[in-house]
Amino acid sequence: MLRQLLLGDRQACIRANGHTRTPWLRSSFHGCRHEAQARVWFEIVVRAVAVIVIPLSLEEKAHNNMSTLLWPPVASQHELTQELESTTARELEWLLSSLQDTLASLKSGLEECAALLAPQEPGSTLVLSSLRSENLKGYITRVGTRVVKGDIQLRLPSLQPPRGQPAYRVSLSTQPTAPTVVLEQLTTTRTLINACLDVVDATRWTGDAKNANFISGQMRLLHDNIQEAKGALKGWTEGQKTWYETPLDAKTFDPPLPSNISFHLSISEAALLLNIRTLEAAYPNTGTNTPVPTPGGSYTGLSLRERLATALGGPKPAFHDEAHEVFTYNGQEVRVRDKVRVESQDPSLMAAMAKLRALERNVALSRRALDVVMGRDEGEDS
């Protein structure tokens, strides 16, 4: 290989100079002024190539007789097993020690989340406005888990405003004796965050910091609580009650809310979600529980009567996702006539959601590292 390389340089020299009297080294090392200096560079190149070529040739010779060498040599398999166990024990000891710093960092993040959800005056005032319509305009003030103020103007086809008023007003009462509007999802989130803080304190101060099984169990409990707290802020978790199961007291509003209006507040994706529905009796024309044919289903009986009433200026059929469903609200079977849905982003809830996601990721990484060192599978219970 080296001979071919050198002969190739000589042939290039002949092609460049047109004769063979000039040493080919002058072509190979064009920057050298003296031939002696060129010979020195040539010797360096030969030695460098030899360093590369000789190991390669040795590797080719040993290809047919492969072997693995271990230095320093191990006397027996038993000694190798002992060294492996000793190394694993040292790794586990180091990891348990570093997790104490991780727990301190997690506590700081959880305290920040708790502060974002704590009741602090004057609270968060959120603007409410329906998209591309004048159906709903207003605001709501949240302090902690409670809604303390609210004033909303409604313009819905099935809701006639008082005489002389452009819209129907729904206002939360500020009387001390009025029932309080509580956001249960925020209450759940605060409770779970406080439980996480208790877990961190118990792990750091009352438990055995060198017991890997104890630390693993505490980290799993911490991870589950953080996931549930994040799910409560995200909304629509298992066990969350629907709007027709939790009607608000009419005295919560000033003036009291009519029975044909449903006012429902919840949390969805760290945003305040307001749903207002106007209700009507499910079967008003029969006086019994006999279902009425769905509008548009046929051209006989009540269907023709409803079409004629709509043509003469009566109320139009409802068009929304709950138009043809029947709900039991305050002990009565009702249908939803009109529905308006408005979301308002809450900066404090968005910040709390982002922090919970980061905390969940850190705890998951710590749990995974601990499982690997302890020799557990990813899906194995702690």
C-alpha positions in Angstrom: 0.0 0.0 0.0 2.8 2.4 0.9 4.8 1.5 -2.2 1.8 2.3 -4.4 1.4 5.6 -2.7 5.0 6.6 -3.3 5.1 5.4 -6.9 1.9 7.4 -7.5 3.7 10.6 -6.3 6.7 9.8 -8.6 4.5 9.3 -11.7 2.8 12.7 -10.9 6.3 14.3 -10.7 7.2 12.9 -14.1 4.0 14.2 -15.6 4.5 17.6 -14.1 8.3 18.1 -15.0 8.6 16.1 -18.2 11.8 14.3 -17.1 13.0 12.0 -14.3 16.2 13.8 -13.3 14.4 16.0 -10.7 13.8 14.0 -7.5 10.1 13.2 -7.0 10.3 14.4 -3.4 10.4 18.0 -4.7 7.0 17.4 -6.2 5.6 15.7 -3.2 6.9 18.4 -0.8 6.7 21.5 -2.9 7.1 23.9 0.0 10.7 22.6 1.0 13.7 24.6 -0.2 16.3 21.9 0.4 16.3 18.3 -0.4 17.6 17.4 3.0 14.6 19.0 4.6 12.4 17.2 2.2 14.0 13.9 3.2 13.2 14.6 6.9 9.5 15.2 6.0 9.5 12.0 4.0 10.8 10.0 7.0 8.1 11.5 9.2 5.4 10.5 6.7 6.8 7.0 6.4 6.7 6.5 10.2 3.2 7.9 10.4 1.9 5.5 7.7 3.7 2.6 9.4 1.9 3.4 12.7 -1.4 3.1 10.9 -0.6 0.2 8.6 1.0 -2.1 11.2 -1.9 -2.2 13.6 -4.2 -2.9 10.7 -2.1 -5.8 9.6 -2.0 -7.2 13.2 -5.8 -6.9 13.3 -6.1 -8.9 10.1 -3.9 -11.6 11.5 -5.9 -11.8 14.7 -9.2 -11.9 12.8 -9.2 -15.7 12.7 -8.5 -16.0 16.5 -10.5 -13.3 18.2 -10.1 -12.9 22.0 -11.1 -10.4 24.7 -8.6 -9.2 27.2 -9.6 -7.6 30.6 -7.1 -5.5 32.6 -6.6 -5.8 35.5 -7.4 -9.6 35.2 -10.3 -11.0 37.3 -9.5 -14.1 39.2 -12.9 -15.7 39.1 -16.6 -15.2 38.1 -17.4 -14.8 41.8 -15.1 -11.9 42.1 -16.6 -10.3 38.9 -20.0 -10.6 40.5 -18.9 -9.0 43.7 -17.3 -6.1 41.8 -20.6 -5.6 39.8 -22.7 -5.5 43.0 -20.3 -3.1 44.7 -20.4 -0.7 41.7 -24.2 -0.9 41.6 -24.4 -0.2 45.3 -22.2 2.9 45.0 -24.3 4.1 42.0 -27.5 3.7 44.1 -26.0 5.5 47.1 -25.0 8.4 44.9 -28.4 8.5 43.2 -30.3 8.5 46.5 -28.1 11.3 47.8 -28.7 13.4 44.6 -32.4 12.8 44.9 -32.4 14.9 48.1 -31.4 17.9 46.0 -34.1 17.0 43.5 -36.7 16.9 46.2 -35.7 20.3 47.4 -36.1 21.7 43.9 -39.5 20.0 43.5 -40.7 21.6 46.8 -39.7 25.0 45.5 -41.7 24.5 42.3 -44.7 23.1 44.2 -44.7 26.2 46.4 -44.8 28.4 43.4 -47.8 26.5 42.0 -49.5 26.9 45.4 -48.9 30.6 45.4 -50.4 31.0 41.9 -53.6 29.4 43.1 -53.8 31.0 46.5 -56.5 33.7 47.2 -54.8 37.0 46.7 -56.7 40.3 46.4 -57.7 41.9 44.1 -57.8 38.6 42.2 -57.9 37.9 38.5 -60.4 39.8 36.4 -61.1 37.9 33.1 -63.0 39.4 30.1 -65.7 37.2 28.6 -66.8 37.7 25.0 -68.5 35.3 22.5 -66.6 34.7 19.2 -67.9 36.7 16.2 -71.2 37.5 17.9 -72.8 39.7 20.5 -74.4 36.8 22.3 -72.3 37.2 25.5 -70.3 40.1 26.9 -69.0 40.7 30.4 -66.3 39.9 33.0 -65.7 37.6 36.0 -63.3 38.1 38.9 -61.6 35.1 40.5 -59.9 35.1 43.9 -58.3 31.7 44.6 -60.9 29.0 44.0 -63.9 31.4 44.3 -65.6 33.6 41.8 -66.5 36.8 43.7 -67.7 39.1 41.0 -69.4 38.8 37.6 -71.5 40.8 35.3 -72.7 39.4 31.9 -74.9 40.7 29.2 -76.8 38.1 27.1 -78.4 38.5 23.7 -80.0 35.1 22.9 -83.0 34.5 20.6 -84.9 32.6 23.3 -84.2 35.1 26.1 -86.1 38.3 25.9 -84.5 41.3 27.7 -86.5 43.5 30.1 -88.4 46.4 28.5 -86.0 49.2 27.7 -82.9 47.1 28.1 -80.7 46.1 25.1 -79.6 42.8 26.6 -80.5 40.4 29.5 -78.2 41.0 32.5 -76.8 38.2 34.7 -74.9 39.5 37.7 -73.4 37.7 40.7 -74.6 38.9 44.0 -72.2 40.7 46.3 -74.3 40.3 49.4 -72.5 38.6 52.4 -75.3 36.0 52.7 -75.3 35.0 49.0 -74.0 31.5 48.2 -70.4 31.4 46.9 -69.4 30.2 43.5 -66.6 27.7 44.0 -64.5 26.1 41.2 -64.2 22.5 42.4 -61.4 21.8 39.9 -59.2 24.5 41.5 -60.0 23.2 45.0 -58.9 19.7 43.9 -55.7 21.1 42.4 -54.8 23.0 45.5 -55.5 19.9 47.7 -53.3 17.7 45.5 -50.4 20.3 45.5 -50.6 20.5 49.3 -50.5 16.7 49.4 -47.4 16.8 47.2 -45.7 19.2 49.6 -46.5 16.8 52.5 -45.0 13.9 50.6 -41.8 15.9 49.9 -41.4 16.9 53.6 -42.0 13.3 54.7 -39.5 11.9 52.3 -36.8 14.4 53.3 -37.2 14.6 57.0 -39.0 11.7 58.5 -38.2 8.7 56.2 -35.0 6.7 55.6 -33.1 8.6 52.8 -30.9 5.6 52.2 -33.8 3.1 51.7 -34.3 2.8 47.9 -37.7 1.1 48.2 -39.0 3.8 50.4 -37.7 6.6 48.2 -39.1 4.8 45.1 -42.6 4.6 46.7 -42.6 8.2 47.7 -41.5 9.3 44.2 -44.4 7.3 42.7 -46.9 8.8 45.1 -45.6 12.3 44.2 -45.8 11.6 40.5 -49.4 10.4 40.8 -50.5 13.5 42.8 -48.9 15.8 40.3 -50.5 14.0 37.4 -54.0 14.3 39.0 -53.4 18.0 39.8 -52.5 18.7 36.2 -55.5 16.7 35.0 -57.8 18.8 37.2 -56.5 22.0 35.5 -56.8 20.4 32.1 -60.5 19.6 32.7 -63.0 16.8 32.1 -61.4 14.3 34.5 -63.0 11.2 35.8 -65.6 12.0 38.5 -66.1 15.6 37.3 -69.8 16.5 37.5 -71.7 17.8 34.5 -73.7 21.0 34.3 -77.1 19.5 34.9 -75.8 17.7 38.0 -74.6 20.8 39.8 -77.1 23.7 39.3 -76.2 26.9 41.0 -78.5 28.4 43.7 -80.7 31.1 42.2 -79.9 33.4 45.1 -76.2 33.4 43.9 -77.3 36.1 41.4 -78.8 39.5 41.8 -81.6 39.5 40.7 -82.1 35.7 41.2 -81.5 33.6 38.1 -84.7 32.3 36.3 -85.2 28.6 36.3 -84.9 28.4 32.5 -81.3 29.6 32.5 -78.3 27.4 33.4 -75.1 29.1 34.4 -72.1 26.7 34.6 -68.4 27.6 35.2 -65.5 25.2 34.9 -61.8 24.9 34.0 -60.7 23.7 30.6 -57.0 23.7 29.5 -56.1 26.1 32.3 -58.8 28.6 31.0 -62.1 29.6 32.6 -64.9 28.1 30.7 -68.5 29.5 30.9 -71.5 27.8 29.4 -74.9 29.5 29.5 -77.9 27.6 28.3 -81.6 28.5 28.0 -83.8 25.6 28.8 -87.3 24.5 27.9 -89.6 21.6 28.9 -88.6 18.4 27.1 -92.2 17.5 26.1 -94.3 20.6 26.4 -97.0 19.6 23.9 -98.0 16.2 25.4 -98.1 16.8 29.1 -96.5 13.4 29.6 -93.2 11.8 29.0 -94.1 10.8 25.5 -91.3 11.9 23.1 -92.1 14.5 20.5 -90.9 13.8 17.0 -87.7 15.5 16.2 -88.0 18.6 13.9 -87.2 17.6 10.4 -87.9 13.9 11.0 -91.3 13.9 9.2 -93.9 16.1 7.6 -96.9 15.1 9.7 -98.5 16.2 13.0 -96.4 18.4 15.2 -93.6 18.6 12.7 -95.8 20.5 10.2 -97.1 22.7 13.0 -93.6 23.6 14.1 -92.5 24.4 10.6 -95.5 26.6 10.1 -94.8 28.4 13.4 -91.2 29.1 12.3 -92.4 30.4 8.9 -94.8 32.9 10.7 -92.0 34.3 12.8 -91.9 31.8 15.7 -88.6 30.6 17.3 -86.2 28.8 15.0 -85.1 25.2 15.8 -82.0 24.9 17.9 -78.7 24.1 16.2 -75.9 23.0 18.6 -74.4 19.8 20.0 -77.1 19.3 22.6 -80.1 20.3 20.5 -81.8 16.9 20.6 -80.8 15.6 24.0 -83.0 15.5 27.1 -81.5 16.3 30.5 -82.8 16.1 34.1 -82.2 19.5 35.6 -83.6 20.4 39.0 -85.8 17.4 38.9 -87.3 18.2 35.5 -86.7 16.9 32.0 -85.5 19.7 29.8 -84.0 20.4 26.4 -81.4 23.0 25.6 -82.9 25.8 23.5 -79.9 28.1 23.1 -76.3 27.6 24.2 -73.3 29.9 24.3 -69.8 28.8 25.2 -67.0 31.3 26.1 -63.4 30.6 27.2 -61.1 33.2 28.9 -57.4 32.4 29.4 -56.2 32.9 33.0 -52.5 33.8 33.2 -52.1 32.4 36.7 -53.7 29.0 35.8 -51.6 28.8 32.6 -48.4 29.4 34.6 -49.4 26.8 37.2 -50.1 24.3 34.4 -46.7 24.9 32.8 -45.0 24.4 36.2 -46.9 21.2 36.9 -45.9 19.8 33.5 -42.2 20.5 34.2 -42.4 19.0 37.7 -44.1 15.9 36.3 -41.3 15.5 33.8 -38.6 15.8 36.4 -40.2 13.3 38.7 -40.7 10.8 35.9 -37.0 11.1 35.0 -35.9 10.6 38.6 -38.2 7.5 38.9 -36.8 6.1 35.7 -33.2 6.5 36.8 -34.0 4.9 40.2 -35.7 2.0 38.5 -32.7 1.4 36.2 -30.2 1.4 39.1 -32.5 -0.9 41.1 -32.8 -3.3 38.2 -36.6 -2.8 37.8 -38.5 -2.9 34.5 -40.2 0.3 33.3 -43.7 -1.0 34.0 -43.0 -2.7 37.3 -44.8 -1.3 40.3 -42.7 0.5 43.0 
